[in-house]
Amino acid sequence: MESKRLGLAIMYGLITIFIFAIATSLIFSLLLRLTALQESSVAWIILTLSFLALFIGGFVSGGKGKEKGWILGAATGGAYTLVIFLFQYLGNDSLFSIHQLLFHLGFIGVATLGGIIGVNLSGGGVAKV
């Protein structure tokens, strides 16, 4: 039963990440299409929002799981990285570059931090004496 709950928590975190990513992608694609903005001028904003999305996804998975937040956050970040890697490898026939690998290690770290905070703010993980 516990593994099912942890799996559902990771799924909720992944869904949150992808909903956030789709929404921000839509907003920025419209901004880039309809205004004079260039992609290079918003690259840091997009990167910051990517890290925020992974943090929120880890937070949601930690909050839903109510325990083992670091595992839930790391698994959520790892699952996100796996999905992106599979899309890139199967769709473009290319592996991660070192640059992308470092970003995804950062994503996993931020999602882990989000999972830890999510568990602690949800009231889970408190030792019962």
C-alpha positions as a Python dict, from the first residue, in 0.01 Angstrom:
ca = {
    (1, 'M'): (0, 0, 0),
    (2, 'E'): (284, 237, 82),
    (3, 'S'): (448, 206, -261),
    (4, 'K'): (115, 288, -427),
    (5, 'R'): (86, 606, -219),
    (6, 'L'): (443, 707, -301),
    (7, 'G'): (386, 636, -671),
    (8, 'L'): (71, 849, -670),
    (9, 'A'): (260, 1130, -498),
    (10, 'I'): (528, 1122, -768),
    (11, 'M'): (259, 1119, -1037),
    (12, 'Y'): (91, 1426, -883),
    (13, 'G'): (428, 1601, -877),
    (14, 'L'): (496, 1518, -1242),
    (15, 'I'): (151, 1632, -1349),
    (16, 'T'): (207, 1959, -1163),
    (17, 'I'): (542, 2012, -1335),
    (18, 'F'): (405, 1947, -1682),
    (19, 'I'): (95, 2164, -1631),
    (20, 'F'): (318, 2449, -1511),
    (21, 'A'): (557, 2392, -1805),
    (22, 'I'): (275, 2387, -2062),
    (23, 'A'): (120, 2704, -1920),
    (24, 'T'): (447, 2898, -1915),
    (25, 'S'): (540, 2768, -2261),
    (26, 'L'): (209, 2893, -2398),
    (27, 'I'): (254, 3234, -2237),
    (28, 'F'): (612, 3278, -2357),
    (29, 'S'): (540, 3149, -2706),
    (30, 'L'): (261, 3403, -2740),
    (31, 'L'): (485, 3679, -2603),
    (32, 'L'): (763, 3588, -2844),
    (33, 'R'): (525, 3566, -3137),
    (34, 'L'): (319, 3879, -3072),
    (35, 'T'): (583, 4118, -2938),
    (36, 'A'): (934, 4222, -3030),
    (37, 'L'): (1087, 4011, -2752),
    (38, 'Q'): (1372, 3781, -2848),
    (39, 'E'): (1430, 3440, -2698),
    (40, 'S'): (1771, 3545, -2570),
    (41, 'S'): (1614, 3825, -2367),
    (42, 'V'): (1387, 3592, -2171),
    (43, 'A'): (1618, 3289, -2142),
    (44, 'W'): (1702, 3354, -1774),
    (45, 'I'): (1335, 3403, -1687),
    (46, 'I'): (1247, 3074, -1854),
    (47, 'L'): (1530, 2896, -1672),
    (48, 'T'): (1415, 3041, -1340),
    (49, 'L'): (1058, 2930, -1408),
    (50, 'S'): (1185, 2581, -1496),
    (51, 'F'): (1356, 2552, -1159),
    (52, 'L'): (1043, 2689, -991),
    (53, 'A'): (828, 2429, -1169),
    (54, 'L'): (1052, 2147, -1045),
    (55, 'F'): (1051, 2289, -692),
    (56, 'I'): (670, 2309, -694),
    (57, 'G'): (644, 1957, -836),
    (58, 'G'): (872, 1823, -563),
    (59, 'F'): (674, 2019, -306),
    (60, 'V'): (346, 1867, -427),
    (61, 'S'): (486, 1514, -429),
    (62, 'G'): (628, 1560, -78),
    (63, 'G'): (300, 1704, 45),
    (64, 'K'): (99, 1418, -103),
    (65, 'G'): (337, 1149, 21),
    (66, 'K'): (362, 1295, 372),
    (67, 'E'): (693, 1112, 439),
    (68, 'K'): (1030, 1047, 275),
    (69, 'G'): (1025, 1386, 107),
    (70, 'W'): (1379, 1368, -21),
    (71, 'I'): (1307, 1038, -196),
    (72, 'L'): (979, 1166, -340),
    (73, 'G'): (1138, 1489, -461),
    (74, 'A'): (1438, 1312, -612),
    (75, 'A'): (1215, 1054, -779),
    (76, 'T'): (992, 1329, -918),
    (77, 'G'): (1292, 1518, -1057),
    (78, 'G'): (1441, 1194, -1186),
    (79, 'A'): (1116, 1096, -1357),
    (80, 'Y'): (1095, 1440, -1519),
    (81, 'T'): (1455, 1407, -1640),
    (82, 'L'): (1381, 1059, -1776),
    (83, 'V'): (1077, 1183, -1969),
    (84, 'I'): (1271, 1474, -2119),
    (85, 'F'): (1563, 1246, -2203),
    (86, 'L'): (1334, 996, -2376),
    (87, 'F'): (1166, 1272, -2579),
    (88, 'Q'): (1503, 1407, -2683),
    (89, 'Y'): (1661, 1070, -2756),
    (90, 'L'): (1365, 913, -2934),
    (91, 'G'): (1252, 1231, -3109),
    (92, 'N'): (1584, 1392, -3202),
    (93, 'D'): (1821, 1095, -3175),
    (94, 'S'): (2056, 1288, -2947),
    (95, 'L'): (2181, 1239, -2593),
    (96, 'F'): (2206, 1503, -2322),
    (97, 'S'): (2495, 1743, -2355),
    (98, 'I'): (2707, 1820, -2049),
    (99, 'H'): (2525, 2154, -2025),
    (100, 'Q'): (2185, 1983, -2020),
    (101, 'L'): (2306, 1717, -1779),
    (102, 'L'): (2412, 1985, -1529),
    (103, 'F'): (2075, 2157, -1560),
    (104, 'H'): (1892, 1830, -1497),
    (105, 'L'): (2108, 1751, -1195),
    (106, 'G'): (2008, 2094, -1066),
    (107, 'F'): (1643, 2015, -1143),
    (108, 'I'): (1666, 1693, -942),
    (109, 'G'): (1829, 1881, -653),
    (110, 'V'): (1564, 2152, -652),
    (111, 'A'): (1283, 1894, -671),
    (112, 'T'): (1443, 1710, -379),
    (113, 'L'): (1448, 2031, -177),
    (114, 'G'): (1083, 2089, -269),
    (115, 'G'): (995, 1738, -154),
    (116, 'I'): (1166, 1790, 180),
    (117, 'I'): (986, 2119, 240),
    (118, 'G'): (656, 1972, 116),
    (119, 'V'): (669, 1691, 372),
    (120, 'N'): (759, 1926, 655),
    (121, 'L'): (487, 2178, 575),
    (122, 'S'): (221, 1909, 524),
    (123, 'G'): (269, 1784, 879),
    (124, 'G'): (413, 1449, 774),
    (125, 'G'): (744, 1306, 877),
    (126, 'V'): (709, 1407, 1242),
    (127, 'A'): (850, 1149, 1479),
    (128, 'K'): (590, 1009, 1718),
    (129, 'V'): (718, 952, 2067),
}
